[in-house]
């Protein structure tokens, strides 16, 4: 991330892995944020269930096997 930014990370900064997979270091999966803000983010467990904001599908995430399972399909908003 430091190379992408062109500067070292500051002591108060952390790199957040958006999809929760810590070894997925694609730049589109990384976000620089304050450590204090990063510490307040909900931590994914081995069976976190979330709802997709785009299609309302219910998804079960697994960090241990790095997978996403669609529990119930959503409906796309026609707008």
MOPAC internal coordinates of N, CA, C and O (Angstrom, degrees):
PM7 1SCF
backbone

  N    0.0000 0     0.00 0     0.00 0    0    0    0
  C    1.4462 1     0.00 0     0.00 0    1    0    0
  C    1.5186 1   109.87 1     0.00 0    2    1    0
  O    1.2310 1   120.55 1   139.96 1    3    2    1
  N    1.3303 1   116.55 1   -40.04 1    3    2    1
  C    1.4650 1   120.25 1   179.45 1    5    3    2
  C    1.5237 1   110.40 1   -59.29 1    6    5    3
  O    1.2310 1   120.68 1   139.40 1    7    6    5
  N    1.3141 1   116.30 1   -40.60 1    7    6    5
  C    1.4644 1   120.34 1   178.49 1    9    7    6
  C    1.5312 1   110.47 1   -63.21 1   10    9    7
  O    1.2310 1   120.38 1   137.11 1   11   10    9
  N    1.3144 1   116.88 1   -42.89 1   11   10    9
  C    1.4696 1   121.19 1   178.49 1   13   11   10
  C    1.5292 1   111.59 1   -63.63 1   14   13   11
  O    1.2310 1   120.62 1   139.73 1   15   14   13
  N    1.3307 1   116.42 1   -40.27 1   15   14   13
  C    1.4668 1   121.27 1   179.97 1   17   15   14
  C    1.5286 1   112.17 1   -74.46 1   18   17   15
  O    1.2310 1   120.97 1   155.85 1   19   18   17
  N    1.3187 1   115.74 1   -24.15 1   19   18   17
  C    1.4623 1   119.71 1  -175.99 1   21   19   18
  C    1.5179 1   112.69 1    78.72 1   22   21   19
  O    1.2310 1   120.57 1  -159.79 1   23   22   21
  N    1.3349 1   116.51 1    20.21 1   23   22   21
  C    1.4605 1   122.47 1   179.05 1   25   23   22
  C    1.5240 1   108.65 1  -160.85 1   26   25   23
  O    1.2310 1   120.35 1   -23.15 1   27   26   25
  N    1.3271 1   116.93 1   156.85 1   27   26   25
  C    1.4703 1   118.24 1   175.35 1   29   27   26
  C    1.5289 1   110.47 1   -70.07 1   30   29   27
  O    1.2310 1   121.09 1   -25.41 1   31   30   29
  N    1.3188 1   115.53 1   154.59 1   31   30   29
  C    1.4624 1   118.93 1   173.86 1   33   31   30
  C    1.5206 1   109.24 1   -67.34 1   34   33   31
  O    1.2310 1   120.89 1   -35.65 1   35   34   33
  N    1.3054 1   115.90 1   144.35 1   35   34   33
  C    1.4743 1   120.41 1   175.56 1   37   35   34
  C    1.5267 1   109.02 1   -77.27 1   38   37   35
  O    1.2310 1   120.58 1   -20.84 1   39   38   37
  N    1.2948 1   116.50 1   159.16 1   39   38   37
  C    1.4722 1   121.50 1  -177.95 1   41   39   38
  C    1.5239 1   111.93 1   -58.61 1   42   41   39
  O    1.2310 1   120.06 1   149.50 1   43   42   41
  N    1.3263 1   117.48 1   -30.50 1   43   42   41
  C    1.4663 1   120.56 1  -177.30 1   45   43   42
  C    1.5275 1   113.28 1   -90.43 1   46   45   43
  O    1.2310 1   119.95 1  -175.21 1   47   46   45
  N    1.3415 1   117.70 1     4.79 1   47   46   45
  C    1.4588 1   121.87 1  -178.18 1   49   47   46
  C    1.5337 1   111.40 1  -103.52 1   50   49   47
  O    1.2310 1   121.44 1   -28.36 1   51   50   49
  N    1.3125 1   114.86 1   151.64 1   51   50   49
  C    1.4611 1   122.00 1   174.74 1   53   51   50
  C    1.5265 1   107.70 1  -134.37 1   54   53   51
  O    1.2310 1   120.68 1   -22.47 1   55   54   53
  N    1.3084 1   116.30 1   157.53 1   55   54   53
  C    1.4637 1   121.40 1   175.18 1   57   55   54
  C    1.5253 1   107.67 1  -103.42 1   58   57   55
  O    1.2310 1   121.03 1   -58.41 1   59   58   57
  N    1.3102 1   115.64 1   121.59 1   59   58   57
  C    1.4660 1   122.73 1  -179.83 1   61   59   58
  C    1.5205 1   109.18 1   -97.14 1   62   61   59
  O    1.2310 1   120.29 1   -48.53 1   63   62   61
  N    1.3265 1   117.05 1   131.47 1   63   62   61
  C    1.4603 1   122.40 1   173.57 1   65   63   62
  C    1.5271 1   106.77 1   -90.83 1   66   65   63
  O    1.2310 1   120.46 1   -71.74 1   67   66   65
  N    1.3043 1   116.72 1   108.26 1   67   66   65
  C    1.4591 1   122.97 1  -171.42 1   69   67   66
  C    1.5250 1   111.86 1   -56.80 1   70   69   67
  O    1.2310 1   120.07 1   136.97 1   71   70   69
  N    1.3329 1   117.47 1   -43.03 1   71   70   69
  C    1.4669 1   119.41 1  -177.81 1   73   71   70
  C    1.5286 1   113.09 1   -85.75 1   74   73   71
  O    1.2310 1   119.87 1  -178.74 1   75   74   73
  N    1.3289 1   117.85 1     1.26 1   75   74   73
  C    1.4541 1   121.71 1   176.47 1   77   75   74
  C    1.5184 1   115.15 1    83.75 1   78   77   75
  O    1.2310 1   120.05 1   175.81 1   79   78   77
  N    1.3255 1   117.51 1    -4.19 1   79   78   77
  C    1.4657 1   121.15 1   179.95 1   81   79   78
  C    1.5139 1   108.01 1   -94.05 1   82   81   79
  O    1.2310 1   120.50 1   -71.80 1   83   82   81
  N    1.3302 1   116.66 1   108.20 1   83   82   81
  C    1.4620 1   121.21 1  -170.85 1   85   83   82
  C    1.5195 1   115.28 1   -67.31 1   86   85   83
  O    1.2310 1   119.78 1   160.35 1   87   86   85
  N    1.3154 1   118.02 1   -19.65 1   87   86   85
  C    1.4669 1   117.49 1   177.75 1   89   87   86
  C    1.5314 1   112.53 1  -100.81 1   90   89   87
  O    1.2310 1   120.29 1  -169.48 1   91   90   89
  N    1.3355 1   117.06 1    10.52 1   91   90   89
  C    1.4682 1   121.60 1   173.38 1   93   91   90
  C    1.5228 1   107.18 1   -92.21 1   94   93   91
  O    1.2310 1   120.97 1   -90.61 1   95   94   93
  N    1.3245 1   115.75 1    89.39 1   95   94   93
  C    1.4590 1   120.92 1  -173.61 1   97   95   94
  C    1.5184 1   113.75 1   -98.48 1   98   97   95
  O    1.2310 1   120.56 1  -153.87 1   99   98   97
  N    1.3346 1   116.54 1    26.13 1   99   98   97
  C    1.4626 1   118.69 1   172.89 1  101   99   98
  C    1.5257 1   107.90 1   -64.01 1  102  101   99
  O    1.2310 1   120.71 1   -41.23 1  103  102  101
  N    1.3165 1   116.25 1   138.77 1  103  102  101
  C    1.4633 1   120.39 1  -174.15 1  105  103  102
  C    1.5286 1   111.60 1   -58.41 1  106  105  103
  O    1.2310 1   119.89 1   147.05 1  107  106  105
  N    1.3375 1   117.82 1   -32.95 1  107  106  105
  C    1.4708 1   120.40 1   179.62 1  109  107  106
  C    1.5239 1   112.26 1   -71.57 1  110  109  107
  O    1.2310 1   120.08 1   169.18 1  111  110  109
  N    1.3372 1   117.45 1   -10.82 1  111  110  109
  C    1.4535 1   121.61 1   177.61 1  113  111  110
  C    1.5288 1   112.44 1  -100.29 1  114  113  111
  O    1.2310 1   120.11 1  -178.97 1  115  114  113
  N    1.3242 1   117.39 1     1.03 1  115  114  113
  C    1.4637 1   120.93 1  -175.87 1  117  115  114
  C    1.5258 1   111.40 1  -111.89 1  118  117  115
  O    1.2310 1   121.24 1   -35.69 1  119  118  117
  N    1.3145 1   115.23 1   144.31 1  119  118  117
  C    1.4686 1   121.49 1   178.66 1  121  119  118
  C    1.5245 1   108.35 1  -141.36 1  122  121  119
  O    1.2310 1   120.40 1   -52.19 1  123  122  121
  N    1.3172 1   116.85 1   127.81 1  123  122  121
  C    1.4621 1   121.17 1   176.23 1  125  123  122
  C    1.5243 1   107.97 1   -83.90 1  126  125  123
  O    1.2310 1   121.06 1   -47.97 1  127  126  125
  N    1.3154 1   115.58 1   132.03 1  127  126  125
  C    1.4650 1   119.73 1   177.73 1  129  127  126
  C    1.5243 1   109.25 1  -149.60 1  130  129  127
  O    1.2310 1   121.07 1   -13.37 1  131  130  129
  N    1.3078 1   115.57 1   166.63 1  131  130  129
  C    1.4564 1   119.86 1   176.48 1  133  131  130
  C    1.5273 1   109.45 1   -65.97 1  134  133  131
  O    1.2310 1   120.42 1   -38.79 1  135  134  133
  N    1.3339 1   116.81 1   141.21 1  135  134  133
  C    1.4623 1   120.58 1   179.57 1  137  135  134
  C    1.5286 1   110.96 1   -56.35 1  138  137  135
  O    1.2310 1   120.34 1   140.48 1  139  138  137
  N    1.3220 1   116.96 1   -39.52 1  139  138  137
  C    1.4689 1   120.47 1  -179.46 1  141  139  138
  C    1.5304 1   110.87 1   -61.49 1  142  141  139
  O    1.2310 1   120.26 1   139.87 1  143  142  141
  N    1.3351 1   117.11 1   -40.13 1  143  142  141
  C    1.4647 1   120.82 1   177.72 1  145  143  142
  C    1.5229 1   110.52 1   -70.06 1  146  145  143
  O    1.2310 1   120.52 1   139.87 1  147  146  145
  N    1.3247 1   116.61 1   -40.13 1  147  146  145
  C    1.4625 1   120.79 1   179.58 1  149  147  146
  C    1.5227 1   110.73 1   -62.77 1  150  149  147
  O    1.2310 1   120.71 1   140.90 1  151  150  149
  N    1.3225 1   116.25 1   -39.10 1  151  150  149
  C    1.4646 1   120.52 1  -179.56 1  153  151  150
  C    1.5264 1   112.29 1   -66.38 1  154  153  151
  O    1.2310 1   119.98 1   157.16 1  155  154  153
  N    1.3321 1   117.64 1   -22.84 1  155  154  153
  C    1.4680 1   121.51 1   179.73 1  157  155  154
  C    1.5278 1   113.26 1   -86.08 1  158  157  155
  O    1.2310 1   119.82 1   169.99 1  159  158  157
  N    1.3268 1   117.96 1   -10.01 1  159  158  157
  C    1.4611 1   120.36 1   179.76 1  161  159  158
  C    1.5210 1   110.09 1   -67.30 1  162  161  159
  O    1.2310 1   120.57 1   -33.88 1  163  162  161
  N    1.3345 1   116.52 1   146.12 1  163  162  161
  C    1.4723 1   117.70 1   176.60 1  165  163  162
  C    1.5227 1   110.01 1   -66.14 1  166  165  163
  O    1.2310 1   120.97 1   -40.49 1  167  166  165
  N    1.2986 1   115.75 1   139.51 1  167  166  165
  C    1.4638 1   120.97 1   179.95 1  169  167  166
  C    1.5254 1   108.91 1   -89.89 1  170  169  167
  O    1.2310 1   121.01 1   -47.19 1  171  170  169
  N    1.3321 1   115.68 1   132.81 1  171  170  169
  C    1.4526 1   119.76 1   177.35 1  173  171  170
  C    1.5186 1   109.08 1   -74.93 1  174  173  171
  O    1.2310 1   120.83 1   -44.55 1  175  174  173
  N    1.2974 1   116.03 1   135.45 1  175  174  173
  C    1.4615 1   120.39 1   174.16 1  177  175  174
  C    1.5204 1   107.58 1   -97.55 1  178  177  175
  O    1.2310 1   120.77 1     2.20 1  179  178  177
  N    1.3063 1   116.13 1  -177.80 1  179  178  177
  C    1.4575 1   118.63 1  -179.19 1  181  179  178
  C    1.5274 1   111.90 1   -69.70 1  182  181  179
  O    1.2310 1   119.98 1   170.72 1  183  182  181
  N    1.3237 1   117.64 1    -9.28 1  183  182  181
  C    1.4607 1   119.06 1   179.00 1  185  183  182
  C    1.5310 1   111.09 1  -144.10 1  186  185  183
  O    1.2310 1   120.22 1  -131.25 1  187  186  185
  N    1.3181 1   117.19 1    48.75 1  187  186  185
  C    1.4516 1   120.56 1   177.74 1  189  187  186
  C    1.5181 1   110.22 1   -69.04 1  190  189  187
  O    1.2310 1   120.18 1   -40.60 1  191  190  189
  N    1.3243 1   117.26 1   139.40 1  191  190  189
  C    1.4560 1   122.24 1   176.61 1  193  191  190
  C    1.5178 1   107.29 1  -115.08 1  194  193  191
  O    1.2310 1   120.85 1   -52.07 1  195  194  193
  N    1.3343 1   115.99 1   127.93 1  195  194  193
  C    1.4556 1   120.91 1   180.00 1  197  195  194
  C    1.5233 1   109.02 1  -131.13 1  198  197  195
  O    1.2310 1   121.04 1   -13.47 1  199  198  197
  N    1.3313 1   115.62 1   166.53 1  199  198  197
  C    1.4546 1   120.48 1   175.69 1  201  199  198
  C    1.5212 1   108.64 1  -113.32 1  202  201  199
  O    1.2310 1   120.38 1   -50.04 1  203  202  201
  N    1.3187 1   116.88 1   129.96 1  203  202  201
  C    1.4517 1   122.42 1  -179.91 1  205  203  202
  C    1.5258 1   109.23 1   -65.97 1  206  205  203
  O    1.2310 1   119.86 1   -53.17 1  207  206  205
  N    1.3433 1   117.88 1   126.83 1  207  206  205
  C    1.4659 1   119.89 1  -179.54 1  209  207  206
  C    1.5279 1   112.69 1   -71.94 1  210  209  207
  O    1.2310 1   119.67 1   163.31 1  211  210  209
  N    1.3280 1   118.24 1   -16.69 1  211  210  209
  C    1.4708 1   120.78 1  -178.13 1  213  211  210
  C    1.5180 1   112.96 1   -88.45 1  214  213  211
  O    1.2310 1   120.60 1   136.58 1  215  214  213
  N    1.3538 1   116.46 1   -43.42 1  215  214  213
  C    1.4676 1   118.61 1  -173.99 1  217  215  214
  C    1.5234 1   113.69 1  -122.06 1  218  217  215
  O    1.2310 1   119.87 1   179.14 1  219  218  217
  N    1.3246 1   117.86 1    -0.86 1  219  218  217
  C    1.4684 1   124.30 1   178.34 1  221  219  218
  C    1.5264 1   113.49 1    68.42 1  222  221  219
  O    1.2310 1   119.56 1  -165.85 1  223  222  221
  N    1.3344 1   118.44 1    14.15 1  223  222  221
  C    1.4637 1   120.35 1   175.62 1  225  223  222
  C    1.5233 1   109.12 1   -68.15 1  226  225  223
  O    1.2310 1   120.61 1   -32.75 1  227  226  225
  N    1.3135 1   116.45 1   147.25 1  227  226  225
  C    1.4502 1   121.68 1   174.72 1  229  227  226
  C    1.5214 1   107.41 1   -92.51 1  230  229  227
  O    1.2310 1   120.66 1   -54.86 1  231  230  229
  N    1.3366 1   116.34 1   125.14 1  231  230  229
  C    1.4587 1   121.99 1  -175.16 1  233  231  230
  C    1.5169 1   109.95 1  -120.14 1  234  233  231
  O    1.2310 1   120.67 1   -40.50 1  235  234  233
  N    1.3174 1   116.32 1   139.50 1  235  234  233
  C    1.4579 1   121.47 1   174.74 1  237  235  234
  C    1.5212 1   106.81 1  -109.52 1  238  237  235
  O    1.2310 1   120.57 1   -59.40 1  239  238  237
  N    1.3417 1   116.51 1   120.60 1  239  238  237
  C    1.4524 1   122.12 1  -177.42 1  241  239  238
  C    1.5140 1   110.38 1   -98.70 1  242  241  239
  O    1.2310 1   120.98 1   -34.20 1  243  242  241
  N    1.2956 1   115.74 1   145.80 1  243  242  241
  C    1.4578 1   120.82 1   176.11 1  245  243  242
  C    1.5197 1   109.38 1  -133.12 1  246  245  243
  O    1.2310 1   120.13 1   -64.15 1  247  246  245
  N    1.3237 1   117.35 1   115.85 1  247  246  245
  C    1.4597 1   121.09 1   176.66 1  249  247  246
  C    1.5162 1   111.43 1   -75.94 1  250  249  247
  O    1.2310 1   120.05 1   150.03 1  251  250  249
  N    1.3131 1   117.51 1   -29.97 1  251  250  249
  C    1.4524 1   119.37 1  -174.69 1  253  251  250
  C    1.5261 1   111.63 1   -71.93 1  254  253  251
  O    1.2310 1   119.81 1   144.00 1  255  254  253
  N    1.3225 1   117.97 1   -36.00 1  255  254  253
  C    1.4623 1   120.01 1   179.06 1  257  255  254
  C    1.5245 1   111.53 1  -109.99 1  258  257  255
  O    1.2310 1   120.36 1  -175.06 1  259  258  257
  N    1.3189 1   116.92 1     4.94 1  259  258  257
  C    1.4641 1   122.99 1   178.23 1  261  259  258
  C    1.5126 1   111.99 1    50.17 1  262  261  259
  O    1.2310 1   121.21 1  -119.72 1  263  262  261
  N    1.3194 1   115.29 1    60.28 1  263  262  261
  C    1.4550 1   119.04 1  -179.75 1  265  263  262
  C    1.5216 1   110.75 1  -139.45 1  266  265  263
  O    1.2310 1   121.99 1   -18.05 1  267  266  265
  N    1.3287 1   113.80 1   161.95 1  267  266  265
  C    1.4567 1   121.79 1   174.17 1  269  267  266
  C    1.5176 1   106.26 1  -127.27 1  270  269  267
  O    1.2310 1   120.39 1   -52.55 1  271  270  269
  N    1.3215 1   116.85 1   127.45 1  271  270  269
  C    1.4582 1   121.85 1   178.95 1  273  271  270
  C    1.5164 1   108.04 1  -114.24 1  274  273  271
  O    1.2310 1   120.27 1   -50.43 1  275  274  273
  N    1.3348 1   117.09 1   129.57 1  275  274  273
  C    1.4603 1   121.10 1   176.02 1  277  275  274
  C    1.5169 1   107.56 1   -79.56 1  278  277  275
  O    1.2310 1   120.97 1   -66.13 1  279  278  277
  N    1.3325 1   115.75 1   113.87 1  279  278  277
  C    1.4572 1   121.68 1  -179.21 1  281  279  278
  C    1.5193 1   109.52 1   -81.82 1  282  281  279
  O    1.2310 1   120.40 1   134.56 1  283  282  281
  N    1.3163 1   116.85 1   -45.44 1  283  282  281
  C    1.4594 1   121.25 1   174.78 1  285  283  282
  C    1.5139 1   108.95 1  -143.29 1  286  285  283
  O    1.2310 1   119.93 1   -48.49 1  287  286  285
  N    1.3316 1   117.74 1   131.51 1  287  286  285
  C    1.4647 1   120.07 1  -177.65 1  289  287  286
  C    1.5145 1   110.80 1   -67.85 1  290  289  287
  O    1.2310 1   121.29 1   -31.19 1  291  290  289
  N    1.2996 1   115.13 1   148.81 1  291  290  289
  C    1.4541 1   121.71 1   177.08 1  293  291  290
  C    1.5168 1   110.51 1   -95.77 1  294  293  291
  O    1.2310 1   121.48 1     1.21 1  295  294  293
  N    1.3136 1   114.77 1  -178.79 1  295  294  293
  C    1.4627 1   121.57 1   177.12 1  297  295  294
  C    1.5135 1   107.30 1  -123.52 1  298  297  295
  O    1.2310 1   120.76 1   -55.58 1  299  298  297
  N    1.3200 1   116.15 1   124.42 1  299  298  297
  C    1.4666 1   119.69 1   178.94 1  301  299  298
  C    1.5165 1   109.69 1   -68.84 1  302  301  299
  O    1.2310 1   121.31 1   -41.26 1  303  302  301
  N    1.3237 1   115.11 1   138.74 1  303  302  301
  C    1.4587 1   121.29 1   175.74 1  305  303  302
  C    1.5237 1   107.71 1   -73.30 1  306  305  303
  O    1.2310 1   119.30 1   -56.69 1  307  306  305
  N    1.3290 1   118.93 1   123.31 1  307  306  305
  C    1.4682 1   120.62 1  -177.59 1  309  307  306
  C    1.5150 1   113.82 1   -67.42 1  310  309  307
  O    1.2310 1   119.66 1   167.67 1  311  310  309
  N    1.3188 1   118.25 1   -12.33 1  311  310  309
  C    1.4694 1   120.85 1  -177.76 1  313  311  310
  C    1.4915 1   113.10 1   -75.86 1  314  313  311
  O    1.2310 1   120.10 1   180.00 1  315  314  313

